[in-house]
């Protein structure tokens, strides 16, 4: 899993509990928290990220500070909050902070480790990032309790997989193709959760389904000339007013970060791994050439200029930093983009810890302002910080 080193330490700690007579199946989360040496990480990066994490955790009751989609933002298990909790899980691994771990576990227990009412929608899968992370902190029956709802959800899909066309039509509301992963955001929301479930359970059937569906998404939406993803089929062959293909920054951020997370939980000998690494490297090379002078990526990737935008930028910084840290990317060509991107993200944090310049919920390049924030932006920021903090010599 993405936190294998942490899990090994946690298991070692559970061994101490067993030696003192405690049952591993009943061990509490706090007892299994591994405490990494924070001094081994970049303290300034962690401090900045703590400000963002703490501000967001303090603002989880009322969401009048977001511009749109208030009801969806308030949903504790839908994709908007799910992305924040996934970022906080990464940041907890980076810091070993028991308070953050407790916040995630409390959130899961309040939701009974459950999901929303859309049984096949990738957005509803996304909260599984955090549920699996929390399951990895405990053993025995406690682990099974945290995994039972997600296994039931995914097993129902496996019992009747869909072959719906990947065409995203112009209708209102959910599209017929969204029983599959027919839009770029879905690459973050679902495939990593499926591969992580295989890793924690040892059952490869979830990973195999993820590969089948992810390959269909790549075939449908990846532009092999520009090495970027269209958000969905509506954008293919339709240039914008400037005559450029429309490659949405956050849409590609979802795709890029999702690929990174899939690679983290795929076995080294998985047949799909080589292809995903090749695609990840192609995107990485393309992305560093599109970064703006100030360190942000444009809202529309082929249109230079425009305002800062932090959600796409944070996902790109996360993926680039993870790629270098994992040895998938060479350090020399990519470190400058990480350093410049992190500096840009840091400038977007307001004095109280609120992250600004986050494009609101949408599906295409759009307006963004300094006061705009959203939970998925905070989550992406925490993911980026978790990887950037691993070294200070970017």
N, C-alpha and C positions, 0 to 999 in steps of 0.2 A: 504493500500500500504506500501511499505518498508519505506516510509517517512511519515507515518500517523501523528506522533507528529508534524513534520514540517508543514504538510498540515493544521492541526488544527490552528497552529499559523498564517499561511498564511491567512486562512479564517478570523481569528480574525482581522488581519490587513486590509483585504478587507472591513470588517465592518466599520472600521475607515474611509476608503475612501468613503463608501456609506453615512456615516454621514456628510461628507463634500461636498456631491453632486456629487461624481464621480460614474460612472456606473461600477459595478463589471465586466461586460462582456468586458469592455474596459480597465480594470486595467492593468498597465504595469507589466512586470515581476519584475523589481526592487522594485516596490511598494509591491509586495507580498513576498519578500524574508524575511524569518525568520532568525534572527541572534542568533544562540545558543551561550551560554556562553562558549567561548573557554577555559577559565580557568578551566572548569569542565572536560576537556579532557587532555590527556597527551601531554604537549606542545612539548616535544622532538620528539615524534612520528609524530605529525602534521608538525613540522618544516622540518623533513626529507622528508615527503611526498610532502610538498610544493616544495621542490627542484626538485623532480621528475616531478611533474605536470608542473612546470614552464619551465623546460628544454624541456619537450615534446611539450608543446604549442608553444615554440619558434622554433620548428623544424618540422613544419607541411607543409612546402612548397616544400622541396626537400628531398628525402628519400635515398640518396646515402649512408647513414650510416647503412642501413639494407643489409643483405647479399643476399637475394633472394626475388622473388615475388615483385619487385619494383612497377609494374603497379597495382597489387592488393592492395599493401600497400597505394598507392596514391588514391585509390578509396574512396571518402569521406563517402560512405554509406555502404561499404561492411564490413565483420565481423572483419577485423583487426582493422580498425579505430573504428568500433562500440564498441569493447571491451574497448578501451581507453575512449571513451565518456561515457560509462556506469560507468567506474571507477571514472571518474571525477564527474559524477552526485552524486555518493555515497559520494565522498570527499566534494562536495559542501554542501551536507546535514550535514556533520560533522563540517564544518567550517563556513557555512553561508556566504561564500565569494561571493560577488556580481559579481566580475570580472569573476570567474569561471562560474557562472550561465549565465552571458552574453555570454561567449564563446560558451556554449552549445546551447543557444537559437539562436545565430547568425548562428551557424552551421546548425541548423534545418531549419531556415528560408531560408538560401542559398540553401538548398536541397528541399525546399518546402515540408518538412516533408514526403518525398517520399522514395521509395525503388528502388532496382536495377531491372534487367531484368529477374531474376529467380523467377517466381511467387510462387514456392512451396519449395524452397531450404531454409533450416534452417539458413544457413549462411547469407542469405539476410534478414531474420527476425530480426537479432540481433540488428540492429540500432533502432528497436522499443523500446528497453530499454530506450534510451534517449528521443525518441519522447513522450513516455507516461509520463516520468518524467517531461518533459517540459509542457505537457498538464495539469499536476497536479498543475501547478503554476498559472494558469489563470482560468477564469470562463466563462460561457456562450458561445457566438459565437466564442470567441478566442480559447476556449478549443476544441470545435467541429472542428474548422479548423485544429488544430494540430492532431486530431484523425481521420479525414475523410480518409486519404490515408491508414492507417493501418486497419481500419474497412473494407474498400473496399477490401483490399488484403486478409484479413482473411475470410471475408464472401464468397469470391470466392472459397476458399479451402473448407469451410463448405458446399457449394452447391454441391461439387463433391469430397468427401473424397476418398483417395486412399487406396486400399488393396494390394498394391505391396508387394512382398516378401521382407523380411528384409535382404536378402543375398547381401553382398557387393562383387560384382564380380571383376575380375582382369583386366577389361578393362581400357582404358585410358579416362581421363576427368571425367565428372560427371557420376555416376552410376545410373541405373534405380531405385534403392531403395532410392535414395536421394530425391525423392518426399515425402519421409517419413523421420523419424529421426533414420536412420539405422547406425549411427556412434556416438561415445561417445561425441564428441565435440558438437553435436546438442543439448545435454541436457542443455547446457548453452545458446546456441544461440536462441532457440525457446520457450521451455515450459514456462519459467518465463514471457516472453513477452505476451503469450496467457493468463496466469493467471492474470497478471497485467491489461490486457485490460478488463477482466471480472470485476476486482475490481473497476476500475475507471469508467466503464460504468454501472455497476450493472447488466450486462447481463451474466448469467452463461454459455451460450453456448460456449464461448471461453475456459473457464476453463474445461468444459466437454470434448471438443476435445483434449485439452492438456493432460488430464488424459488418454484418450484412447490411444493416440500415445506414451506418455511417458511409459505407462505400457507395450506397445509392445517393446519399446527399452530395458526396464529392462529385460523383458523375453528373449530377443534375446542376450543380451551382458553382463548381470551381472553374475559373477561367485559366486555361493552361498557357495562355499567352502572357497575361498580366500577373499570374500567380496570386490571385486574390479571389475572394468569394463574392458573388452576388448575394444580396440579402434573400431574395427568392426569385422565382422564374419571371415575375413581372418586370424585372429590371434587365433581363437579358436582351441585347440588341436594341436598347432604347437609350440613346445618349441624352445627356442633359443639355441645357441651353448653351453651354460652352462647347458642346460637341464631344464631351468626354463620357466614357463609360461611368456608371454610377456604382462606386464601391464605397459603401457606408463604413465609416470608421468603426463605430461600435459593433456593427454586424460582423466585420472582420475581426474585431477584438474578441467577440464571443467565440468565433471559429478558432482563432489562434490559441486562446487560452484553453479552450476545450480540447484541442489536439495535444497541448502540453499535458493536461491532466490525464488524458487517455494513455499517453506514453508512460506516465508515472506508474500506472497500474497494470500495464501489459507485461507479461513475462518476456524475458530477453529473447527467448526462442520462438515467440509467437510469429506465425507466418505473415501476419499483417504489419508487423512492426517496421520492417524496412520501408514499405511504401509510405507509412505515416511519417516516418522520420524524413524521408525525401521531400514530402509535401511541406513539412514543417520548416525544413531548411530553405526551400524555395520561397515560402512566405517571408521568412526572416530576412533573406537577402533583398527581397522586394521592399519590405517595410522600412528598412533603414535608409533606403533611398528616397522615401516619401516623408520622412520626419522633417518638421519645420525648423527654422533657424532658432526659435525659442524653446524647442524641445518637445512641443506638442505635435500630434498628428492632425491634419485637417479633418474637419467633419466629413467632407467628401474627399477621399484619399487622393484623387487625381486632380483636385482643384486647389492650387497653392493659395495660402493665405486664409483669411477668416479668423474668427475668434478662437481662443484656447478651448479645448474640449478634453475633459479629464477621464471620462469612462473608457473611451477607446484607447487613449494614451496609457492608462493604468494597465489595461489588459496587455498591451504591446510590451510595456516595460516588464511586466510579470513574465510573459512568455520568453522574451529575450534573455532576461536574467536567469530564469530557470534553465533555458537551453545551455547557457554558458556553465552554470553550476553543475549541470548533469553531464557535461561533456558532449552534448549533442551539437553545440555550436562552438566554434573556435573563439577564444577570448578576444584576440586583437581586433578583428573587424567589428565586433558587436558591443564591446564594453563602452566605447564613446557614446553610442546611442542610449545605452542604459543610464549612464551618468547624466547625460543631458535631459533624458526623459524624467528621471527621478527629481532632478532639480526643478523642472517645470511643474511636476506634480506637487512638490513641496511648496512652491510659490502660490499654488491655488488653495492651500489650507488657510482658512481665515483665523484671526487671533483666538477665537473661542474653540477651534478644532473642527469647525464645519468645513467640509470639502466643497468648493465652488466649481463653477464651469462644467457641470454635469448636464449633458443634453437630457431632456426629459424623455419619458416613455414614447417610443415611436418605432418606425420601421425604415427610416431613410434619413439622410442628412437634413438637419433642421436648425432653427435658431437656438442659440445658447447664450446665457448671460452669466455674469460673475456670481450672482446670488443663487443660481440654479444648483440644486443638490438632489441626490436620490440615494437610496440604500445600496443599489447595485454599484454605484460609483464608489461608495465607501468600502464595499466588499472587494472590489477590484484593487483599490488603493492598498488594502491590507494584504492582499495576495502579492502585490508588487513589493511591498515593504518586506514581506517574509523572505523573498528571494534576494532582493538588493542588499539586505542586512547581512547576508552570509559572507560578504567580503567588503573591504573598504578601498580596494585598489582598482575600482572600475576605471 
